[in-house]
């Protein structure tokens, strides 16, 4: 019974003690804040952060899921009172000023709950030593009758405060904090929209960078490979045309070389096109293309395919390249002995997970590390974010490594 009472009252009393200490600090800073806070932007920012801290502690005490915090204080210049009084987060944080009004009653409840029983036992045992100086229930003790009647009464009252009054007051305080300092639905919508804009801005920047790098790679491949082959082909055909009348055999040999060069140029051109949109996707679909990738992997691959439904072409290409790059990374860097690939439709999204039993330690870096790892994952992340997808990598040292990708299909 006593354990249950302490389990309820201990955290509640601790919560009330901490609220008292914060209220004392807030009360001490209140006069200066009222005079100078409108001039100091950092003061209003601190008040909003304090409000979010209070809501976090109240929610933790109640054992509830954490709610979205108040938006940060609106940026403003020193003395900008107009922006200050239009700042909804600041105005909502002003409810904190009610804390000092209840700090004394809450402290009294917490003190009675925590110290009432020990105080009663000490006073009952030592009243004879310090006769007239010990008190129980606020009454000076001068006889054993008073000690043996008021002492148990104080114990009962203290246990009642510890088990029921303090938890009720702490719960009421926490609920009031959550209600008074909670952002409105409009503010939450604004925060979600701002976060979404930031995510789209970042993904758009990454997509633009990735697209630019891809265009430069395609231009380089065409310039250094296919274009050079076509120039050589044109020169051979020109020379063959000039020598055809005087030396038909040499012209025929040049035409044979030109035919071989044309075939080589076609192969290189197909290779470039394959990196843009693999033809196997059009021929065999996403499931067949991924199956072919897994079959060609030198490591044992267990492929699990769920129902994919209709998948847009950009999503198909992104999923194909994610699997291709992942299998390449696993083969080169992971020292794995087995790979699991799962691909299925989850609602309006395509879910993809690649897991290997290798050494782990994979990281997403803009530049390759000393082992040549990381940059491929960075490019993969840009490819996924370009179509508003999400990618998560879990790769502790020692493995296993799991790459999860969610691609929107709606």
C-alpha positions as CSV (number, residue, x, y, z in Angstrom):
1,X,0.0,0.0,0.0
2,X,2.7,2.5,1.0
3,X,4.7,1.6,-2.2
4,X,1.7,2.4,-4.3
5,X,1.1,5.7,-2.5
6,X,4.8,6.7,-3.0
7,X,4.6,5.6,-6.7
8,X,1.8,8.1,-7.2
9,X,2.9,10.9,-4.9
10,X,6.7,10.9,-5.3
11,X,6.7,11.9,-9.0
12,X,3.8,14.3,-8.4
13,X,5.6,16.0,-5.5
14,X,8.8,16.2,-7.6
15,X,6.9,17.8,-10.4
16,X,5.4,20.4,-8.1
17,X,8.8,21.2,-6.5
18,X,10.4,21.8,-9.9
19,X,7.4,23.9,-11.0
20,X,7.9,26.0,-7.8
21,X,11.6,26.6,-8.6
22,X,10.9,27.6,-12.2
23,X,8.1,29.9,-10.9
24,X,10.6,31.6,-8.5
25,X,13.0,32.2,-11.3
26,X,10.3,33.5,-13.6
27,X,9.0,35.8,-10.8
28,X,12.5,37.2,-10.2
29,X,13.0,37.9,-13.8
30,X,9.5,39.3,-14.4
31,X,10.1,43.0,-13.5
32,X,13.1,43.2,-15.8
33,X,11.3,41.3,-18.5
34,X,8.3,43.6,-18.4
35,X,10.6,46.7,-18.7
36,X,13.1,45.5,-21.3
37,X,11.8,42.3,-23.0
38,X,10.2,44.4,-25.8
39,X,13.6,45.7,-26.6
40,X,15.4,42.3,-26.5
41,X,14.3,39.7,-29.1
42,X,16.2,37.0,-27.2
43,X,14.0,37.5,-24.2
44,X,10.8,36.7,-26.1
45,X,12.6,33.8,-27.8
46,X,13.6,32.5,-24.4
47,X,10.0,32.8,-23.1
48,X,8.7,30.7,-26.0
49,X,11.4,28.0,-25.4
50,X,10.4,28.0,-21.7
51,X,6.8,27.5,-22.7
52,X,7.8,24.5,-24.9
53,X,9.9,23.1,-22.1
54,X,6.9,23.4,-19.7
55,X,4.6,21.6,-22.1
56,X,7.2,18.9,-22.7
57,X,7.6,18.2,-18.9
58,X,3.8,18.3,-18.4
59,X,3.3,15.8,-21.2
60,X,6.0,13.5,-19.9
61,X,4.5,13.6,-16.4
62,X,1.1,12.7,-17.7
63,X,2.6,9.9,-19.8
64,X,1.1,11.2,-23.1
65,X,2.6,11.4,-26.6
66,X,4.5,14.6,-27.2
67,X,2.6,17.2,-29.1
68,X,4.1,19.6,-31.7
69,X,5.7,22.5,-29.9
70,X,4.9,26.2,-30.3
71,X,6.4,27.8,-33.3
72,X,9.6,29.7,-32.6
73,X,9.2,33.4,-31.7
74,X,8.8,35.6,-34.8
75,X,12.1,37.2,-35.9
76,X,12.1,40.9,-35.1
77,X,14.4,43.8,-34.5
78,X,15.0,45.4,-31.2
79,X,12.0,47.6,-30.2
80,X,9.7,46.2,-32.9
81,X,6.6,46.1,-30.8
82,X,4.2,45.6,-33.8
83,X,5.8,42.2,-34.6
84,X,5.9,41.3,-31.0
85,X,2.2,41.8,-30.4
86,X,1.4,39.9,-33.6
87,X,3.5,36.9,-32.5
88,X,1.0,34.2,-31.5
89,X,3.7,32.0,-29.9
90,X,4.8,34.9,-27.6
91,X,1.2,35.8,-26.7
92,X,0.4,32.2,-25.8
93,X,3.6,31.9,-23.8
94,X,2.4,34.7,-21.6
95,X,0.2,32.2,-19.8
96,X,3.4,31.1,-18.0
97,X,3.1,34.3,-15.9
98,X,0.2,32.6,-14.1
99,X,2.7,30.1,-12.6
100,X,3.9,32.3,-9.7
101,X,0.2,32.7,-8.6
102,X,-0.1,29.1,-7.6
103,X,3.5,28.3,-6.6
104,X,3.0,28.8,-2.9
105,X,0.0,26.5,-2.5
106,X,1.6,23.8,-4.7
107,X,4.8,24.0,-2.7
108,X,2.8,23.7,0.5
109,X,1.1,20.6,-0.8
110,X,4.4,19.0,-1.9
111,X,6.1,19.8,1.4
112,X,3.2,18.3,3.4
113,X,3.2,15.2,1.2
114,X,6.9,14.5,1.4
115,X,7.9,15.7,4.9
116,X,4.7,15.1,6.8
117,X,5.3,11.5,7.8
118,X,9.0,11.9,8.8
119,X,8.2,15.1,10.7
120,X,5.4,13.3,12.6
121,X,7.6,10.4,13.6
122,X,10.4,12.6,14.8
123,X,8.1,14.9,16.7
124,X,6.5,11.9,18.5
125,X,9.8,10.5,19.4
126,X,11.6,13.6,20.4
127,X,9.0,15.9,21.9
128,X,10.1,15.0,25.4
129,X,13.7,16.1,24.7
130,X,12.6,19.5,23.3
131,X,9.4,20.0,25.2
132,X,7.4,22.9,23.8
133,X,9.5,23.1,20.6
134,X,8.0,20.1,18.7
135,X,4.7,20.5,17.0
136,X,2.2,18.2,15.2
137,X,-0.6,19.4,12.9
138,X,0.6,23.0,13.8
139,X,0.0,22.4,17.5
140,X,2.9,22.5,20.1
141,X,3.2,19.1,21.9
142,X,3.3,19.2,25.7
143,X,2.0,15.7,26.6
144,X,2.1,12.1,25.4
145,X,-1.7,12.3,24.8
146,X,-1.2,15.1,22.3
147,X,1.8,13.2,20.7
148,X,-0.1,9.9,20.4
149,X,-3.2,11.5,19.0
150,X,-1.9,14.3,16.7
151,X,1.0,12.2,15.5
152,X,-1.0,9.5,13.8
153,X,-3.4,12.1,12.5
154,X,-0.6,14.0,10.8
155,X,0.7,10.7,9.3
156,X,-2.7,10.0,7.9
157,X,-3.1,13.5,6.5
158,X,0.4,13.4,5.0
159,X,-0.2,10.1,3.3
160,X,-3.5,11.4,2.0
161,X,-1.6,14.4,0.5
162,X,1.1,12.1,-0.9
163,X,-1.3,9.6,-2.4
164,X,-4.2,11.7,-3.6
165,X,-3.9,15.5,-3.2
166,X,-0.4,16.0,-4.7
167,X,-1.1,13.7,-7.7
168,X,-4.4,15.5,-8.3
169,X,-2.9,19.0,-8.1
170,X,0.1,18.0,-10.3
171,X,-2.1,16.4,-12.9
172,X,-4.4,19.5,-12.9
173,X,-1.3,21.7,-13.3
174,X,0.1,19.6,-16.1
175,X,-3.2,19.5,-17.9
176,X,-3.7,23.3,-17.6
177,X,-0.1,23.8,-19.0
178,X,-0.9,21.6,-22.0
179,X,-4.2,23.3,-22.6
180,X,-3.0,26.9,-22.1
181,X,0.3,26.6,-24.0
182,X,-0.8,24.4,-26.8
183,X,-0.6,25.9,-30.4
184,X,-3.9,26.3,-32.3
185,X,-4.8,24.1,-35.2
186,X,-4.0,26.9,-37.6
187,X,-0.6,27.3,-36.1
188,X,0.0,23.6,-36.4
189,X,-1.1,23.7,-40.1
190,X,1.3,26.6,-40.7
191,X,4.2,24.7,-39.0
192,X,3.5,21.6,-41.1
193,X,3.3,23.7,-44.3
194,X,6.6,25.4,-43.4
195,X,8.3,22.0,-42.7
196,X,6.9,20.7,-46.0
197,X,8.2,23.7,-47.9
198,X,11.7,23.2,-46.3
199,X,11.6,19.5,-47.3
200,X,10.6,20.3,-50.8
201,X,13.2,23.1,-51.1
202,X,15.9,20.7,-49.9
203,X,14.7,17.9,-52.2
204,X,14.4,20.2,-55.1
205,X,17.9,21.5,-54.6
206,X,19.2,17.9,-54.4
207,X,17.2,16.9,-57.5
208,X,18.6,19.9,-59.4
209,X,22.2,19.0,-58.4
210,X,21.6,15.3,-59.2
211,X,20.0,16.2,-62.5
212,X,22.9,18.5,-63.4
213,X,25.4,15.8,-62.6
214,X,23.5,13.3,-64.6
215,X,23.4,15.6,-67.6
216,X,27.1,16.2,-67.3
217,X,27.8,12.5,-67.2
218,X,25.6,11.8,-70.2
219,X,27.3,14.7,-72.1
220,X,30.7,13.3,-71.2
221,X,29.8,9.8,-72.2
222,X,28.4,11.0,-75.5
223,X,31.3,13.3,-76.2
224,X,34.1,10.9,-75.2
225,X,32.5,7.8,-76.6
226,X,29.7,7.9,-79.1
227,X,30.7,11.2,-80.7
228,X,34.3,10.1,-81.2
229,X,33.1,6.9,-82.8
230,X,30.8,8.8,-85.1
231,X,33.6,11.2,-86.1
232,X,35.9,8.3,-86.9
233,X,33.1,6.6,-88.8
234,X,32.5,9.6,-91.0
235,X,36.3,9.9,-91.7
236,X,36.5,6.3,-92.7
237,X,33.6,6.5,-95.0
238,X,35.0,9.7,-96.6
239,X,38.4,8.0,-97.1
240,X,36.7,5.0,-98.6
241,X,34.7,7.1,-101.0
242,X,37.9,8.8,-102.2
243,X,39.9,5.6,-102.7
244,X,37.0,3.5,-104.1
245,X,37.9,4.1,-107.7
246,X,41.7,3.7,-107.4
247,X,41.9,0.9,-104.7
248,X,38.6,-1.0,-104.3
249,X,40.1,-3.5,-101.8
250,X,41.3,-0.7,-99.5
251,X,37.9,1.0,-99.8
252,X,36.1,-2.3,-98.9
253,X,38.4,-2.7,-95.8
254,X,37.7,0.8,-94.7
255,X,33.9,0.2,-95.1
256,X,34.3,-3.0,-93.0
257,X,36.0,-1.0,-90.3
258,X,33.3,1.7,-90.6
259,X,30.6,-1.0,-90.0
260,X,32.4,-2.3,-86.9
261,X,32.7,1.3,-85.7
262,X,29.0,1.9,-86.3
263,X,28.1,-1.2,-84.2
264,X,30.4,-0.1,-81.4
265,X,28.8,3.4,-81.5
266,X,25.4,1.8,-81.3
267,X,26.4,-0.3,-78.3
268,X,27.8,2.7,-76.5
269,X,24.7,4.7,-77.3
270,X,22.5,1.9,-75.9
271,X,24.6,1.9,-72.7
272,X,24.0,5.7,-72.3
273,X,20.3,5.2,-72.9
274,X,20.2,2.3,-70.4
275,X,21.4,4.6,-67.6
276,X,18.5,7.0,-68.4
277,X,15.7,4.5,-68.5
278,X,16.6,0.8,-68.6
279,X,14.9,-0.9,-71.6
280,X,14.3,-3.9,-69.5
281,X,11.7,-2.0,-67.5
282,X,9.7,-1.5,-70.7
283,X,10.2,-5.1,-71.8
284,X,9.7,-7.0,-68.5
285,X,8.2,-4.5,-66.0
286,X,9.6,-3.6,-62.6
287,X,9.2,-7.0,-61.1
288,X,11.0,-8.7,-64.0
289,X,13.8,-6.1,-64.1
290,X,14.5,-6.4,-60.4
291,X,14.4,-10.2,-60.7
292,X,17.1,-9.9,-63.4
293,X,19.2,-7.7,-61.2
294,X,19.1,-10.1,-58.4
295,X,19.8,-13.1,-60.7
296,X,23.0,-11.3,-62.0
297,X,24.3,-10.5,-58.5
298,X,27.3,-12.6,-57.6
299,X,26.0,-12.9,-54.0
300,X,23.0,-15.1,-53.0
301,X,19.9,-12.9,-53.1
302,X,16.5,-13.7,-51.7
303,X,13.9,-11.6,-53.5
304,X,10.4,-11.2,-52.1
305,X,7.9,-9.5,-54.4
306,X,4.5,-8.4,-53.2
307,X,1.6,-7.0,-55.2
308,X,3.0,-3.9,-57.0
309,X,0.0,-2.7,-58.9
310,X,0.4,0.2,-61.3
311,X,3.7,2.0,-60.8
312,X,4.5,5.3,-62.6
313,X,7.5,5.2,-64.9
314,X,9.7,7.6,-62.7
315,X,9.1,5.4,-59.7
316,X,9.9,2.3,-61.6
317,X,13.2,3.8,-62.7
318,X,14.1,5.1,-59.2
319,X,13.3,1.7,-57.7
320,X,15.3,-0.1,-60.3
321,X,18.4,2.1,-59.8
322,X,18.1,1.8,-56.0
323,X,18.2,-2.0,-56.2
324,X,21.0,-1.9,-58.8
325,X,23.2,0.6,-56.8
326,X,22.5,-1.3,-53.5
327,X,23.5,-4.6,-54.9
328,X,26.6,-3.1,-56.4
329,X,27.5,-1.5,-53.0
330,X,26.9,-4.7,-51.1
331,X,29.1,-6.6,-53.6
332,X,31.9,-4.1,-53.4
333,X,32.0,-3.0,-49.8
334,X,30.0,-5.0,-47.4
335,X,31.7,-8.4,-47.3
336,X,28.2,-9.9,-47.1
337,X,27.3,-13.5,-47.7
338,X,23.6,-13.0,-48.3
339,X,21.2,-10.3,-49.4
340,X,17.4,-9.9,-48.8
341,X,15.4,-7.7,-51.1
342,X,11.7,-6.9,-50.4
343,X,9.5,-4.9,-52.7
344,X,5.8,-4.4,-52.2
345,X,3.0,-1.9,-52.5
346,X,1.9,-0.3,-49.2
347,X,-1.1,1.8,-49.8
348,X,-0.2,4.6,-52.2
349,X,3.5,4.0,-51.8
350,X,6.1,1.5,-53.1
351,X,8.1,0.0,-50.3
352,X,11.6,-1.3,-50.9
353,X,14.0,-2.8,-48.3
354,X,17.5,-4.2,-49.0
355,X,19.2,-6.0,-46.1
356,X,22.6,-7.6,-46.1
357,X,24.6,-9.5,-43.4
358,X,27.9,-7.6,-44.0
359,X,30.2,-5.6,-41.9
360,X,28.0,-2.5,-41.7
361,X,29.2,1.0,-41.1
362,X,27.7,2.4,-44.3
363,X,27.1,6.2,-44.3
364,X,25.5,8.7,-46.7
365,X,28.3,11.1,-47.7
366,X,28.7,13.6,-50.4
367,X,32.3,12.4,-50.9
368,X,33.5,8.8,-50.8
369,X,35.3,7.7,-47.7
370,X,38.7,5.9,-47.7
371,X,37.1,2.7,-48.7
372,X,35.2,4.3,-51.6
373,X,31.8,4.2,-49.8
374,X,29.1,6.8,-49.4
375,X,28.9,8.9,-52.5
376,X,26.7,6.3,-54.3
377,X,24.2,6.4,-51.4
378,X,24.2,10.2,-51.6
379,X,23.3,10.1,-55.3
380,X,20.6,7.5,-54.5
381,X,19.1,9.7,-51.8
382,X,18.9,12.6,-54.4
383,X,17.2,10.3,-56.9
384,X,14.6,9.2,-54.2
385,X,14.0,12.7,-53.0
386,X,13.5,14.0,-56.5
387,X,10.2,12.1,-56.7
388,X,9.3,13.1,-53.1
389,X,10.3,9.7,-51.7
390,X,12.0,8.9,-48.4
391,X,15.1,6.8,-47.7
392,X,16.4,5.5,-44.4
393,X,19.7,3.7,-43.8
394,X,20.5,1.6,-40.7
395,X,24.0,0.2,-40.7
396,X,25.6,-0.3,-37.3
397,X,29.2,-1.4,-37.1
398,X,29.3,-5.2,-37.5
399,X,26.0,-5.2,-39.5
400,X,23.5,-5.9,-40.6
401,X,22.7,-3.1,-43.0
402,X,19.2,-2.2,-44.0
403,X,18.2,0.3,-46.6
404,X,14.5,1.3,-46.7
405,X,12.9,3.4,-49.4
406,X,9.3,4.6,-49.7
407,X,8.3,5.9,-53.1
408,X,4.9,7.7,-53.7
409,X,2.8,6.1,-56.5
410,X,-0.2,8.3,-56.2
